[in-house]
Amino acid sequence: MEPSNLLLIVEDDASFARALRRSFERRGYEVRIAAGAEGVATLLEDASPVYAVVDLKLNGSSGLECVRQLHAHDPEMKIVVLTGFASIATAVEAIKLGACHYLAKPSNTDDIEAAFDKRSGDASISVTARPTSLKTLEWERIHETLVESDFNISETARRLGMHRRTLARKLEKKRVT
Protein backbone atom coordinates (compact mmCIF):
# COMPACT_ATOMS: atom_id res chain seq x y z
CA MET A 1 0.00 0.00 0.00
CA GLU A 2 1.04 3.57 -0.57
CA PRO A 3 1.87 5.59 2.53
CA SER A 4 -0.40 8.30 1.06
CA ASN A 5 -3.35 6.11 2.12
CA LEU A 6 -2.31 5.48 5.73
CA LEU A 7 -5.34 5.86 8.01
CA LEU A 8 -5.36 5.83 11.81
CA ILE A 9 -8.51 4.82 13.65
CA VAL A 10 -8.60 5.88 17.31
CA GLU A 11 -11.48 3.92 18.81
CA ASP A 12 -11.88 2.05 22.11
CA ASP A 13 -14.75 -0.12 20.84
CA ALA A 14 -12.78 -3.01 19.30
CA SER A 15 -15.64 -4.40 17.21
CA PHE A 16 -16.49 -0.99 15.71
CA ALA A 17 -12.78 -0.36 15.03
CA ARG A 18 -12.50 -3.74 13.24
CA ALA A 19 -15.57 -3.03 11.12
CA LEU A 20 -14.21 0.39 10.13
CA ARG A 21 -10.81 -1.13 9.40
CA ARG A 22 -12.27 -3.77 7.07
CA SER A 23 -14.38 -1.21 5.27
CA PHE A 24 -11.48 1.19 4.72
CA GLU A 25 -9.09 -1.60 3.70
CA ARG A 26 -11.57 -2.64 1.00
CA ARG A 27 -11.28 0.93 -0.29
CA GLY A 28 -7.49 0.71 -0.54
CA TYR A 29 -6.41 2.32 2.73
CA GLU A 30 -3.65 0.97 4.94
CA VAL A 31 -5.22 1.07 8.40
CA ARG A 32 -3.73 1.19 11.91
CA ILE A 33 -5.80 1.17 15.09
CA ALA A 34 -5.10 2.79 18.47
CA ALA A 35 -7.38 2.56 21.51
CA GLY A 36 -6.38 5.91 23.02
CA ALA A 37 -3.81 8.68 23.38
CA GLU A 38 -1.04 6.28 24.48
CA GLY A 39 -1.53 4.14 21.40
CA VAL A 40 -1.50 7.23 19.19
CA ALA A 41 1.82 8.41 20.65
CA THR A 42 3.36 4.98 20.08
CA LEU A 43 2.06 4.74 16.52
CA LEU A 44 3.32 8.23 15.63
CA GLU A 45 6.88 7.14 16.49
CA ASP A 46 6.87 4.74 13.51
CA ALA A 47 4.28 6.14 11.09
CA SER A 48 2.79 9.35 9.82
CA PRO A 49 -0.86 8.85 8.86
CA VAL A 50 -2.46 11.04 6.23
CA TYR A 51 -5.96 10.43 7.62
CA ALA A 52 -7.35 9.86 11.11
CA VAL A 53 -10.76 8.95 12.51
CA VAL A 54 -10.98 9.74 16.22
CA ASP A 55 -13.80 8.78 18.59
CA LEU A 56 -14.61 11.68 20.93
CA LYS A 57 -15.12 9.55 24.05
CA LEU A 58 -12.39 7.00 24.72
CA ASN A 59 -12.73 4.88 27.88
CA GLY A 60 -13.75 7.87 29.97
CA SER A 61 -11.13 10.18 28.45
CA SER A 62 -11.41 12.67 25.63
CA GLY A 63 -10.50 12.04 22.00
CA LEU A 64 -9.81 15.77 21.77
CA GLU A 65 -6.35 15.10 23.26
CA CYS A 66 -5.71 12.68 20.40
CA VAL A 67 -6.81 15.32 17.89
CA ARG A 68 -4.35 17.77 19.47
CA GLN A 69 -1.55 15.16 19.31
CA LEU A 70 -2.25 14.25 15.71
CA HIS A 71 -2.48 17.86 14.54
CA ALA A 72 0.78 18.72 16.35
CA HIS A 73 2.45 15.78 14.59
CA ASP A 74 1.21 16.80 11.12
CA PRO A 75 -0.94 19.92 10.62
CA GLU A 76 -1.91 18.66 7.13
CA MET A 77 -3.42 15.41 8.45
CA LYS A 78 -7.15 15.11 7.70
CA ILE A 79 -8.78 14.31 11.03
CA VAL A 80 -12.46 13.41 11.41
CA VAL A 81 -13.99 13.21 14.88
CA LEU A 82 -16.83 10.69 15.39
CA THR A 83 -19.11 10.88 18.38
CA GLY A 84 -22.30 9.53 19.82
CA PHE A 85 -22.31 12.58 22.13
CA ALA A 86 -22.44 15.43 19.61
CA SER A 87 -22.58 18.98 20.89
CA ILE A 88 -21.69 22.40 19.62
CA ALA A 89 -19.03 22.82 22.32
CA THR A 90 -17.13 19.65 21.42
CA ALA A 91 -17.50 20.33 17.68
CA VAL A 92 -15.97 23.78 18.08
CA GLU A 93 -13.11 22.44 20.21
CA ALA A 94 -12.40 19.61 17.78
CA ILE A 95 -12.13 22.04 14.87
CA LYS A 96 -9.97 24.45 16.91
CA LEU A 97 -7.63 21.58 17.78
CA GLY A 98 -7.17 20.58 14.14
CA ALA A 99 -10.01 18.29 13.04
CA CYS A 100 -11.27 18.92 9.52
CA HIS A 101 -14.73 17.53 10.27
CA TYR A 102 -16.99 16.35 13.09
CA LEU A 103 -19.60 13.62 12.54
CA ALA A 104 -22.29 12.26 14.83
CA LYS A 105 -22.66 8.48 15.03
CA PRO A 106 -23.94 6.51 13.33
CA SER A 107 -21.70 7.45 10.42
CA ASN A 108 -20.49 5.05 7.78
CA THR A 109 -17.36 4.85 5.66
CA ASP A 110 -18.96 6.92 2.90
CA ASP A 111 -19.69 9.74 5.36
CA ILE A 112 -16.17 9.66 6.75
CA GLU A 113 -14.52 9.57 3.33
CA ALA A 114 -16.69 12.51 2.18
CA ALA A 115 -15.65 14.40 5.34
CA PHE A 116 -11.96 13.92 4.47
CA ASP A 117 -12.62 15.72 1.19
CA LYS A 118 -14.53 18.60 2.79
CA ARG A 119 -11.55 20.57 4.06
CA SER A 120 -13.30 23.95 3.75
CA GLY A 121 -16.71 25.10 4.92
CA ASP A 122 -19.84 25.62 2.85
CA ALA A 123 -21.25 29.15 3.11
CA SER A 124 -24.34 28.15 1.12
CA ILE A 125 -25.78 26.12 4.00
CA SER A 126 -29.08 27.74 4.91
CA VAL A 127 -29.52 29.18 8.37
CA THR A 128 -32.82 28.02 9.81
CA ALA A 129 -35.14 30.21 11.77
CA ARG A 130 -36.19 27.28 13.94
CA PRO A 131 -35.75 28.20 17.61
CA THR A 132 -33.60 25.96 19.74
CA SER A 133 -35.56 23.69 22.05
CA LEU A 134 -35.02 23.54 25.78
CA LYS A 135 -33.84 19.92 25.47
CA THR A 136 -31.25 20.92 22.88
CA LEU A 137 -29.99 23.78 25.06
CA GLU A 138 -29.74 21.40 28.04
CA TRP A 139 -27.89 18.83 25.90
CA GLU A 140 -25.41 21.44 24.67
CA ARG A 141 -24.79 22.81 28.19
CA ILE A 142 -24.17 19.31 29.53
CA HIS A 143 -21.64 18.55 26.78
CA GLU A 144 -19.96 21.94 27.13
CA THR A 145 -19.46 21.21 30.83
CA LEU A 146 -18.26 17.67 30.02
CA VAL A 147 -15.54 19.15 27.81
CA GLU A 148 -14.57 21.68 30.49
CA SER A 149 -14.22 18.87 33.05
CA ASP A 150 -12.29 16.51 30.72
CA PHE A 151 -15.29 14.12 30.48
CA ASN A 152 -15.33 13.50 34.24
CA ILE A 153 -18.99 12.62 34.94
CA SER A 154 -18.83 13.32 38.68
CA GLU A 155 -17.22 16.73 38.20
CA THR A 156 -19.66 17.62 35.42
CA ALA A 157 -22.62 16.71 37.65
CA ARG A 158 -21.18 18.83 40.48
CA ARG A 159 -20.72 21.83 38.17
CA LEU A 160 -24.26 21.48 36.83
CA GLY A 161 -25.74 21.02 40.30
CA MET A 162 -27.28 17.64 39.60
CA HIS A 163 -26.88 14.14 40.95
CA ARG A 164 -24.28 12.01 39.15
CA ARG A 165 -26.80 9.24 38.36
CA THR A 166 -29.23 11.77 36.89
CA LEU A 167 -26.51 13.04 34.59
CA ALA A 168 -25.51 9.49 33.62
CA ARG A 169 -29.15 8.70 32.71
CA LYS A 170 -29.39 11.86 30.59
CA LEU A 171 -26.22 10.90 28.73
CA GLU A 172 -27.54 7.38 28.04
CA LYS A 173 -30.75 8.67 26.45
CA LYS A 174 -30.92 9.37 22.74
CA ARG A 175 -30.87 13.03 21.89
CA VAL A 176 -34.33 14.49 21.30
CA THR A 177 -34.53 17.40 18.83
N, C-alpha and C positions, 0 to 999 in steps of 0.2 A: 504494500500500500504506500501511497505517497504521503509524506509527512504533512502535506498541505490539507489532508483530510483527517488529521488527528483530532478526535473529540474526547473531552473529559466529561463524564457524568458523575456529579457529586450528589449521591442519594443514599439515605440510610435504609430504605426499604429494598432489600436484596431482590425480591421478586420483580418489583417495578423496574429496578436498575437492569436486571437481566433482560426483561422484555424490551426496554428501550435500546439496550445494547444490540440485541438481535435485529431489531428493526433498522437501526442505523447502519449496522454491518451489511445488511442486505442492500443498502443504498450506496455502499462503497466507502464508508467511513472506517477508519481504524479507531477503535473505542477503548478507552481505559476508564475504570471505575474507582472512585474513592468514596468512603463512607462519611468523611468529615474533613475538617480543616487539617488534621494531622496527615491524613492520606493525601491531601492536595499538596502539602509542603513536600512530602516524600516524592510524589510523582513529578513535581516541578524540578527536582534535582536532576532527573534523567530525561525529561521530555518537555516540549513546549507546544501545548495544544493550540490549535487555531480556533477551535470552538469549545464552548463549555455549556453544560446544562446543570444548573445548581438548584437543588431543592431549598426552599426558604427555611424550613424547620427541620433540623438535623439532630435527632436524639436529644431534644431539649435545648440545643444550642441554635445559633442563628447562621443560616447560610450566607448572610450578608458579610460575615468575616471572610468566607471563601471567595466571595465576589471581590472584596478588597485585595486579597492575596493574589488572585488571578490577574486582576487589572494592574497591580503593581509589577507583576512578572512580565506582562506584555499588554500595553495599553491598546493594541490593535486586536486583541482577542475578542471574538464575538461571544458574549456571555448572555444566556437567557436564563432568567430566574423562573422556576415553576413553584406554585404554591397552592395549597388547599385552603390557605388562610389569607386570601387577598385583601389588601387594604390600600388606601391611598398613601398612608404614611410609609409602609414598607416598599411600595412601588417607587415612590420618590427617592427613598434612601438607596434602593438598588440601582437606580439610574445614576444617582450622584456618585455612587461607588464604582461605576464602570460597566454596569449591565447595559446591553443594547436593547433588551426587551424584557417584559415581565408578563407571564401568562398564568392564568388561574387554571388549576386542575379541574376537570380532566382535560388534558391537552394531548394530542397525538403527535406522531413524528412529522406529519405534514405541517401542523401548526408551528412546531419548533423550527423546522427547516425554513418556513416562510419568515419566521421572526429573525433568523440569522441574516436574511436578505434585507430586512427593513431596518437599516442602520439609521435612517433619518425619519423624522416625524412627518405626519400628514396633516397639513393645515386645512385641508378640505373636509375634515371630519366635522359633522354638524354638532353644534352645541344645543343641547335640549333645554327646554324651558321647564321640564319636569322637576318639581321641588323634591328635595332629598327627604326621604322618610325618616322617622324617628329611629326605626330599627337600623337603618343604614348609618345614621350618625352615631348610634351607640356602637355598632360594629367597628366603625372607623376609629372611634376614640379608644376602644379596647385594644385594637391592633397598634395604634400609635403608642399607647402606654406599654404594650408588650415589647415593642422595639426599644423604647427608652430604658426598659428594665432588662434588656438582653434576653428576652423570652423566659424570664423567671415568673412562673405563674403566681407564686405566693406574693412576690413583690408587686406584681401588677395588680393583684386583688387588693393589697394594702393601699396602693396609690389611688385606686378607684373607689375605695371605701366599701368593698363588698367581700362576702365570704369567699374563700378560695374554691370551695366546691361549687358555688353558684357560678363563678367565672369559668370553671372547668366545664360545667354543663352548657354554658353559652357557647363555648368554643367547640364543643362536640356537635352542636346543632348545625344544620345546613343554613347558609345565609338566606334570609328572606328579603326580597327586594320589592 
